[in-house]
Amino acid sequence: MLGRFADVGLIDDAAFAQAWVQSRHAGRGLARRALAAELRQRGVDQETVSEAVEALDSEQEEVRARELVERKLRSTRGVDPVKRTRRLVGMLARKGYSSGLAYRVVKEVLEAEGDDVPEDDWGTDDTP
């Protein structure tokens, strides 16, 4: 029966995956890694997942990561710089951003705000 639905276009995993990626990236700020995991949990095959998440480029991810950090900044003002940095990087990590991208974006945003960024042995792995 499901095969018939797919044949007439009522079930389209590729369209579902693309819509999911766009919606969850824009709404929740999820990165490609987290989006891929969500799609796999919903039974979408790996090839379709790969195609859908590749529609997001690195620039889009970085812009969204920066927006998320800037939005979260207000609630971290007055917090110890080390804790503040870890909270912001952790928030991005939970959304699937690589540690290298997360730390770089947090560092840039905090420096633009005039805050000191503590040196730590953060990972620099930028793999999605």
N, C-alpha and C positions, 0 to 999 in steps of 0.2 A: 504494500500500500504506500509506504513512504517513497518507494521508487517511482511510483506514478506521480506523486506530488512533486518530486524533483523534476520529472520529465515535463510537467506543465509549468514549471517555474515557480511553484509555491514554496519550494525549499531550495534556497540558494546559499550554500555555506560561504561562498566568496563574498557575496553582497552583505551577508550577515557580519562576516569578519571585518570587512572594510568599514561598515557602519559602527561596529563595536569599537574599533580602534579610534576612529574619529571622535566618537561620543565620549569615551572614557579618557582619551588624551585631553580633550578640551575641558570636560567637566571635572574630572578628578585629578588631572595632571599626571596620569600614569605614563611611565616610559615604556619603550618597546619591550624590555625584558618582562615587566609585569603584565603588559597586555598579551604577550605571547603565552604566558603561563595561564592567564584567565581563559584564553581561547582554547588552549589544550584541555583545560578542565571541563570545558563545555563540549568536548568531543570533536572539535574541528581538527582535520588532519594537518600534519606538519607543513606540507607544501602550501596549503591555503593560509595557514598562520604566517608563514614566512613572507608570502606575497603581501598580506595585509599590513604587517608591521613594517615592512620595507617602504611602505607608502609614506611613513614618517621619516623625515631626514634628520640628520644630526642637528642642523640649525633649528628646526622646529622644537626638538627636545631641549636644546639649550635655552631657547627663548622661554619655553614653558617652565623650565626649572628656575630661571631667573625670576619669573613672575611669582612663582610659589614662594621663593625665599623673600622677595620684597614684601609680599602680603603677610608673611609670618614675622617679619622684623619687629613690628610694633609690639607684639606680645613678648619679645625677648629683650627689650630695652632694659638696661639696668642689671642684667644678668652677667655674671662673671664671663669674660670673653671666651675662655676655654669651653665652659658649659654652653654658651650661646652658639659657638661654632659647632660643637658636637650635636646639639639639638637640631640645628638647621641641616647639617649634613645627614643626620639620622632620618630626618623627615623625608629628604630626597631619596635616601637609600630604601626606605620602606615603600616608596613609589616606583622602585625599579631602576633608578638612575645609578650609573657606575660611580664608584667612590672617587675616581679621578675627576669626573665631570662635576660631581656634587661639591667636592672640596674647592675646585677652581671657581665655580659660580658663587659659592658662599664667600670665598675670599674676596672676589671682585666686588660683590655687593657690599660687604662690610667695609672694605677699603674706601669705596665710593661714599659711604656714610661717614667716614672719618674714624671708624673703629679699628683698633689694632687687632690683627688676626694672629693668634698664637701659632707658633711653629710646632708641628706635631708630626708623628710618623704616619700620616694618612696615606692610604694606598693611592696609587696614581694609575690604576688600571682603568682604561677608558673603553673597555669592551662592553658593548650593549648587552 
